[in-house]
Amino acid sequence: MIMKTLKTFMILATSLCLLLSCSRTYDYDESFSCMTVKASPFAPAVITVEPDGVDDTPTLISAFENAKASGPGSVVQLVEGEYHVGYMEVRDFYGFLKGAGKEKTIITVLPGMDLDELLAQHLLHCNMKFIGGDVNISHLTIQTPPGQISVGWPYMGHIYTLVNFSATSAGYELGNESRSIKVVIDNVNFRGQLLEGGPGYVNSYNCLIGVRAGFDYYSPYETLAQPLPRERIDFKITNCDFNTFCYGLGLEGINNGRIIIGENNNGNVFSNIDQQGGVWESRNSAVTIEGNTFNIPEFSYGLDLDDYPYYTILRNEPSGNNAVFDIRNNTFNMTNSTYALLLRNIRTRTNPGEPVTVFQVKNNLFNMTGGYERALISYYTVDMVIRNNRFTGYGDFALRLVNYSKGGLVLGNNFSTAEFKSAVAYLTPSTSNWTFVGGNLADKVMDYGTNNIFTGFSVNNSEAPFGETIVDNLDFVKEALRDLKGH
């Protein structure tokens, strides 16, 4: 529970002030391009907005309304310059927000957000909100200014998120399960600022999360008479940079979503962030994480891919299908940081009859510096495949397989270019039925589990039929990945 327990306490701190120290109605096409399948009597328009140097919020809101009136595919075009934008909501926008380029078009948060007013309406304190629709954002920078940018309780001077995407909100059709949102973000810089006394694990920030998708309801820890359903959110982000946040990217409370975080040669870069981000509390979704660079600072955390039930406002919805996480071709640069990946499927214990979450971790590079790092931590996973990854530098463990993780396959990885203070892998007594192939690892593993197998095969072809158990495991994952591509 390491990091997500801390995450729970952290968000309580930012929203409830419990931390005492810094401590759809449109159809979609199959791609992630803008929705075009519904005919419109209007020609898509381009509405150009120029900055006024003071407060561009009313002008920008008006531009979105004009774009909506012009029909799906319309463009809100921002020119080169700096825009100052306060709290705003955009509902059911099917179009584009475009800038003139990263560092050419800059949106800066306008200080003074009144948290008391928002929290009284059960709304999260996020600066720009898109609620429903098909939203494309590209070629600009979104940032916070230095210092405090909010007023009111809990008096930390921060905001929750730069940009938030949800299908509904506390003020708009809350709980309407037919609604959805589709999001594409490309070539955008997201930048926060340090803030003394603000939220954070290692440092303190004036914005908790760079980009977030999920419910827009405060507080997530209430117990509602009618708990909220998870939301249908399709989300894709490529070629973006995240810098100086507590969390870079937070995707949570999603059901039947398709999530793409980076593509090969079009990945995102995360730097100076306490936790790179995560996909939390979601169901039945297909997630690809590819081509990204995660620069994880000292004592900080990587990605959490996790179904632990954090939020009491959400319904206890079943997992009707295998959720799929395909994590490949990423670089994790660790500098005495806590871990790169935390993978948890706790419902294998709490709801043992449900389809399990499928995890494949393939062709990633884990660079470790300092001897403290654990590259990958597994809780409660079933039949995970960890294959063809490379580990370099000096760390504590490559793999920490604990808390009833079982049936996994470790195949074709290169551990020889790294030195480990404790062991290549650590398996607790509840860990069972893992198979390690290649590398003569038996004497490099701390195995306290049951029925775990360590072979000495030299793996030149990771598709080779090493045995019925391995083939069955690979086939199970391959089938899930085929379903992911067609999702």
N, C-alpha and C positions, 0 to 999 in steps of 0.2 A: 504494500500500500504506500510505499515510500512517498513518491512525489505528489500523488493525487490527494493524499491526506493533507499535505501542505497546501495544495491548490484549494481544497475546501476551506481551510482556515484563511487563506489569502483573500478569497472572494468575500468571505464573511467580513473580513477586515475592511475591504473597500466599500462594501455596500451596507454592512451592519455595524461596523466599527467595533468588532470584537477582538481585533488584534491590538495588543497594547504596545507593540514596538514596531519597527520598520518592517521590526521583523520585516387551382389555376383556372383561370377561366378560359385562357387561350390554349390551343394545342401547340406542341413543340415539334420542331424538326429533330432529326437524329443527331445533329452536330451541336457544337457549342457556339455557333454563330447566332446572330440576333434572330428572333422569331419572325418568320416571314409567311407562314402558311395561311394565315387569315387575311383575306383580301380587305383592303381599306379603300374607301372612296376618296382618300386624300393622298397626295404625293408626299413621301417623307420629306421633312423640312430640315434645314440646317439653321439653328438659332445661335447666333454668335453673341457671346457675352464678353464685354471688356471690363476690367477691374476698375473700381472707383477710388480705391485707396483707403476706404474707411470701413464700410460694411457691405459686402456683396451678397448677403444672404437673401434679402427680398428680391433682388434682380435674378439671382440664380433660381429661386423657387418659381418665379414667374416664367423663366425660360423653360423649366421642366413642364409646367402646365401648358405652355404653348406647344412644346414638342409632343406632349400627349394628345393635344387636340389635333395635331397634324397627322397622327396615326403611327402605327408601329414602324420602327426603323428610323425614326427621326433622330437628329443629332443635336445635342447641346455642345457647342464648340467653344472652348476657352482659348483665348489668344495667349501669346507670351506675356508674362507678368505675374504679379502676386495678387491673389484673391484672399480676402478675409471673410471667413464663413463661420457663423454661429450655428446653434442647434437648428436642424431642419429635418423634416420628414418628406419623403417622396413616395407616393403610393401608386402602385400599378403602372410603373413606367416601363415601356417596351421600346427601348432605344439605346442610344450611345451617349456617354459623356466622354469627350475627347479633349486632350490638351495639345499643345504644340511640341511636347517632348518632356522627358524627365529633366528637371532642373530649369526648364524654360517656363513651363506653366506650373505655378506653385499655389496650392491651397493651404492657407495657414489658419488654424483654429482661432477663432475670436474669443478671447478670455471673457469670463463672467457668466458661464453657464450656471443657472440656478438649480442646484440639486434638490432643494426642498420642493420646488414646484414640480419637478419631474417625478420624484419619488412618491409624492402625494397622488400622482396619477398612475402609479405602479409601472412607470416607464424606466427602463435602464438609461443611464446617463451617457449616451453615445452621441457623437457630434453630428454625423451625417447618417441618416437612416433611409434605407430603401426597403419598402414593404410590398411584397408581391411584384410580379412582372417578369421582365426579361432584360437584365441590366448589363450593359457592357461599359467598362471603364478602362481607359488607356491613355498612355503618353502624358503623364503628369506626375507631380510630387504632392503628397498630402502630409502635413507636418503639424506638430504643436510648436508654439513659441516657447521661449524660456519662462520658467516660473509657474506660479499657480494659475490655473485656467478655469477653475470653478469656485463657486461660493456655496455656502450652506452645508448642512450635515452630509457626510461625516467629517467635514472640516479637514480634508487632506489635500484639497486643492487640485485634485486630479479629475480626469474623465475616464469612463470605462473603456471606450473604444473610439478610434478615429472614424471607422466606417462599419456600420452594422447592416446585415441583410437578414430579413425574416419574412415569412409568409403572412404572418398576422402580428398584431401588437395588442397591448392592453387597451389601446384606444381605437382599434380597428379590427373588427370581425375576429376577435379572439376565439380560438378553438374551432374555426371553420376548417374542417379537414379537406375540403375540396380545393383550397387555395395552395399556391406554391410560388416559388421564385427560382429563377434561373440566373446565374451570375457568371460573367466572364471578366477577368481582370488581367491586363497584360501591360507590361512596361510601365509600372508605377513604382515610385519610391515612397515608402512609408517611414516616417521619422518621428520619434518621440524625443523627450528631453528628461534629463535627470532632475529630480525635485527633492530637496531635503524634507524628510518627513512623509513623502508620498509612499504608495504601495510598492512592494517588491520583496523578493527573497534575499537577494544578494545586494542589490542597489535599490534606490527609490526613484520612482518615475512619475511624470505628470500625465501619462496615459497608460492604463493597465494592459490593453490588448491592441495591437496594431489593426488587424482586420478580424472581424468576428461574423459568423453566421449561426443563427439559432433564435430561439424565442426572445421576444422583447417584452419581458415581464419582470418587475421587481416586486417582491424579493423571490429569488428562485428557491428559497428555503421555507416558504409558507406551505401549509397544508390546505389545499383548496377543496371545497365541497365537490367540485367537478374538476379533477386534475386535467391538465392540458395534454392534448396529443402531441407527439413529435411532428415536426414539419417536413413537408416535401421540399427539399432544397437540392438543386443541382449547382455545383460550384466548381469553377476552373480558374486557376491562377498560374501565370507563367511570367518569366522575365521580370520579376519584381524583387525589390530589395527591402528588407526589414531591418531597422536599426534603432536600438535604445527603447525597449519596452520590457515589461515584466513577462508578457507572452507575445510572441510574434503573430501567430495565426491560431485562432480558436474556433473550431467547428463543433457544435454540440446540439443535442436534441433533434437529430435529423432522422427521418424515416424514408426508406426507399429512395435514397439519393444517389447521385453519381458525382463523385468527388475526384478531381484531378489536381494534384499539387505538383506542378512542374511536369515537364516533358523532357525527353532526351534532347540535349542541346538547347533547351528552353527552360532551364530550371530557375529557381528562386534562390536568393542569398540571404541568410539570416546572420546578424552580427550584433554583439553587445546586448544580448537578451537573456534574462534569467531562465526562462524556459522557452525553447523554440516554438512550441505550440502543441496542438493535439487535436484528435477527433474523440470526443467524449459523449457518452450517454446516447448513442445512436443505435438504430436498428436497420437490418435488411439492406444495407448500403454497400456500394462497390467503390473502393478507394484505391487510387493509384498515386504513389509518391515516387517521383522519378527525376533524376538529373539535378537535384538541389544540392546546395552547399550549406551545411549547418556549422557555423563557427561557435562552439559552445564554450563560454568563458569558465574561469575557475569557480568551482563549487556550484555551477549552474547545471541545467538539465536539458535534455534533448526533446524528443517527441514522445508523447503519450498517446497510444491507440488503445482505448480503454472503455469498457462498458460498465464500470462501477456506478451504482445508482446514487449520484450526488444530489440530485435536485428533487425535492419533495413535491414540486408543482407538476411534475410530469407523471403521466399514467404509467402503470406497470404493464407496458405493451409487450407482447411476446415477440420473439425472433422467429418469423415464419420461414425465412430463408437463410442460407449461409451468408453472413456478412463477409466481405473479401477485402483484404489489405495486401496489395502488391507493392513492396518497397524495394526499388531497384535502382542501380546506377547513381546512387547518392554518395556524397562525400561528407563524412562526419569528422570535423577537426575538433579534438577534445584537448583542452588545456587544464589538466587536473580537475576536470568536471565530473559530475556524478555518474551520468550515463548518457548514451546516445539514443537508445530506443527502450521504451517500456511498453510491453505488449501484455494486455490482460483481457481475459474472457471469463469473468467471474460467474457468468450464467451457466457455465458448464457444471458448476457446483450447486448453484441456487435453483437452476431450472434444467436438470440433466437430460430431459427429453427433447430439448430444442436443438435445431441445427447449430453446429459450432461455428465460431468465427474462423475463417481460413486466413492464415498468415503465411506469406512467402517473403523471405528476406534474401535478396539475390544480387550479386555483382556490386555490392557496396564496398566503399573504402572507409575503414575506421582508423584514423590517425590518432594515436594516444600519446600524451606528454605529461609526465608527472607521477605515474604509478598509482593513481587513485581511481582511475576510470574503470567502469564496467560498461563494455560496449553495448550489450543487449541483456535485458532482464525480462524473463517470462514468468507470468503468473497465470495459472489455471488454463493454459492453452492446450489444445488437442491437435495432434498431427501437423504441427508447424514444420515448414521446410526452411532451413537455413543453408544456402548453397552458394558456392563460388564467390564468397566474400573474401576480402583481404584485410588483414590487421597489421598495423605497423606501429613502431614506437615502443613505449613502456607503459603498461597499465596494470590493473589489479586482476581482473578477469575479462576474457573475451565474452563469455556466456555465463549468465547466472540464471539457472533453470530451477525454479522453486515453486512452492505452493501448488502441488498437484498438477504441474505441467506434465504432460504424458504423450507418448506416441510420436514424438518429433523426430525429424531426420536432419542430421548435420552432414553435409555432403560436399566434397570438393573445395573446401575453404583453405585459404593459405594463412596459417598461424605462424609460419616459420620466420616471417619478417618482423615479428613482435616479440618482446620479452614481457612475461607476466610475473608480477610479484607473488601472487597466490597460486593461480592455476589457469589453464586455458578455459576450463569450465568447472562450475560448481553445481552439483545436483543434490538437493535436500532429500531426506528420507521419504517424502511424499511424492517425489519425482519418479516416473516409471516409464519403461518401454521406449526409451530413446535409443536411436541408432546413430553412431558416429562412424563415418566411412572416411578412411584416408589419414595419413600423417602419423601413424603409430602413437596415438594419443593416450593410450591406457594409463601410462605413467605420468601424464600431464593433466589429469582430471581428478577432481575431488568428488568421487561418486559415493553418496550415501543412500542412493535410491535403490529401486528394485528392477530387475530385468532390463538393465541398460547394457547395450552391446557396443564394443569398441573394436573395429576391425583395423588391420594394418594395410589395407589395399592402397596401392598407388592409383590415384584417381586422375587418369588422363581424359577419360570420357565420362562426364557426369551422368550421361544417359544410359550407361552400361547396366545390364540387368544383374545387380549385385544380390538379389534375393527377392522372394515373393513379397516380404513385408515392405521393402524399399520401393518396389515397383508399384504396389498398391497405394502407398503413401503419395508417390509422385503423381499417379493417375488421378487420385482424389483432388490434389491441388490443381493439376492441369485442367481438370473439368471445371473447377470453380473459376479459374482464370479465363477459360473460354466463355463462361457465362458473364464474367466481368466485361469482356470486350463487347458483348452484345447488349449490355445493360442500357 
